[in-house]
Amino acid sequence: MTAPTSLEAGLRCRCPRCGEGPLFAGFLTMAPSCESCGLDFSFADPADGPAFFAMTGVGILVIAVWAWWAVVASPPIWLQILLVFPALIAGCLAVLRPVKAWIVAEQYIHKAEQGRFASLGVHGEGGFAIDRRKAAER
C-alpha cells in the first residue's frame, strides 16, 4: 500500500495515510479515525480554510463567466439572478468536501500543529516581551 498524494487523498476524500478509509462520517463531519489503517484524525483542524478557498475559487470562476455572459448576451436581470446564485451555491457545496480533505491531507503530510512557544522565557502571557528588570522589580 503506497501513501496517496495530498491531492489524491483530497479529491477522493480518503485517509491521507493509506488512501483507503473514508475521511468523513457526514457531509463535512470528520470521522474519528480511519476504518482501514486506524489513523486518528484528531490532528486535523482545517478551521475556515476550506470555506475560504471554496468561496474564493468558485466565486472568481462563476463571476468571470457571468460577467462575460452579461456583456455578450445582455440577458434580463431576473435570469442572471436565477442562474448565478444557484451556480455559486452549488459550486461551493460541490468543492467544499474535497478542499477540506485536501487541507487535512496537507496537515498530515506536513505534520502541522498548533503554534506554541518552546518556553515562556522572556515572553509573558500572550507572547508579549517582558523587560526582565521590570519583571524583577514587581
Secondary structure as UniProt FT lines:
FT   HELIX           6..12
FT   TURN            16..18
FT   TURN            35..37
FT   HELIX           41..43
FT   TURN            47..48
FT   HELIX           49..73
FT   HELIX           77..109
FT   TURN            110..111
FT   TURN            121..122
FT   HELIX           125..127
FT   HELIX           132..137
//
